Amino acid sequence: MGLAGLIGGIAAAMSMASSEYLSKRSDETAKDPRKAALYTGTVYLITVLLLVAPNFVFKNIYPALAATLAIAVLVIVFFTYFVSVTKEVDFKKRLAETLLVSFGIAAISFAIGLALRFFLNIQV
């Protein structure tokens, strides 16, 4: 499972970096689209590595899942704090919203995976 997450995460990091480049390239006020893409891709890749690491550390899926969720919360807290300070917005409100959206999407993705597993009769 860790390998699948790593492969998907690396692809997503490249996708995010290229999207950031294209976004900044079309923005006439942006200074350096390549630098923005590099920062975005690097931060995304580091986040992916943090999130999949427990799958390579723990043999049992449940401690790996617990560690991944804990790391996800810490990453969200860190980035939300950074954004709330730089943009001068309410940290608690932004954190609640970010956690709700992030874990809501995770729950929806999990449900889709379960449904596909059921309908495609995949045994794990």
C-alpha positions in Angstrom: 0.0 0.0 0.0 2.9 2.3 0.7 4.3 1.9 -2.7 1.0 2.7 -4.4 0.7 5.8 -2.2 4.3 6.8 -3.1 3.7 6.4 -6.8 0.5 8.3 -6.7 2.0 11.0 -4.5 5.0 11.5 -6.8 2.7 11.8 -9.8 0.5 14.3 -7.9 3.5 16.4 -6.8 4.6 16.6 -10.5 1.0 17.5 -11.4 0.8 20.2 -8.8 4.2 21.7 -9.8 3.2 21.8 -13.4 -0.2 23.4 -12.6 1.5 26.0 -10.4 3.9 26.8 -13.3 1.1 27.2 -15.8 -0.9 29.3 -13.3 1.9 31.6 -12.6 2.9 31.8 -16.2 -0.5 33.1 -17.2 -0.4 35.6 -14.3 1.3 38.7 -15.7 2.2 39.9 -12.2 3.9 36.7 -11.2 7.7 37.0 -10.9 9.1 33.6 -11.4 6.8 30.7 -12.5 9.7 28.2 -12.3 10.5 29.0 -8.7 6.9 28.8 -7.7 6.6 25.4 -9.4 9.7 24.2 -7.7 8.5 25.3 -4.3 5.1 23.8 -4.8 6.4 20.5 -6.1 9.0 20.2 -3.4 6.6 20.9 -0.5 4.0 18.5 -2.0 6.7 15.8 -2.4 7.9 16.3 1.2 4.3 16.0 2.4 3.7 12.9 0.4 6.9 11.3 1.8 5.7 12.2 5.4 2.3 10.7 4.8 3.5 7.4 3.2 6.4 6.8 5.5 4.4 5.0 8.2 3.5 2.3 5.6 7.1 1.4 5.3 7.8 1.6 9.1 4.9 -0.4 10.5 4.1 -4.0 9.3 0.5 -3.7 10.6 -1.8 -1.4 8.6 -3.6 0.0 11.7 -0.6 1.7 13.4 0.4 2.9 9.9 -3.0 4.4 9.4 -3.0 6.1 12.8 0.5 7.5 12.2 -0.5 8.8 8.8 -3.6 10.5 10.2 -1.6 12.1 13.0 1.1 13.3 10.5 -1.7 14.7 8.3 -3.1 16.7 11.2 0.3 18.0 12.1 1.0 19.1 8.4 -2.4 20.8 8.2 -1.8 22.6 11.5 1.6 23.8 10.4 0.4 25.1 7.0 -2.7 26.6 8.4 -0.7 28.4 11.0 1.6 29.7 8.3 -1.3 30.9 6.2 -3.1 32.5 9.1 0.0 34.5 10.1 0.9 35.6 6.6 -2.6 36.5 5.6 -3.7 37.7 9.1 -6.8 35.4 9.3 -8.3 33.6 12.3 -6.2 30.5 12.9 -8.9 28.4 14.6 -11.6 29.1 12.0 -9.2 28.4 9.1 -7.9 25.2 10.9 -11.4 23.9 11.5 -12.4 24.5 7.8 -9.2 22.9 6.5 -9.5 19.8 8.7 -13.1 19.4 7.7 -12.4 19.7 4.0 -9.3 17.5 4.1 -10.7 14.7 6.1 -14.1 15.0 4.3 -12.4 14.4 1.0 -10.4 11.6 2.6 -13.6 9.9 3.8 -15.2 10.3 0.4 -12.1 8.8 -1.3 -12.2 5.9 1.2 -15.9 5.3 0.5 -15.2 5.3 -3.3 -12.4 2.7 -2.8 -14.7 0.5 -0.7 -17.4 0.7 -3.3 -15.1 -0.1 -6.2 -13.7 -3.0 -4.2 -17.2 -4.3 -3.6 -18.5 -3.8 -7.2 -15.3 -5.1 -8.9 -15.1 -8.0 -6.4 -11.5 -7.3 -5.4 -10.2 -9.3 -2.4 -7.5 -7.8 -0.3 
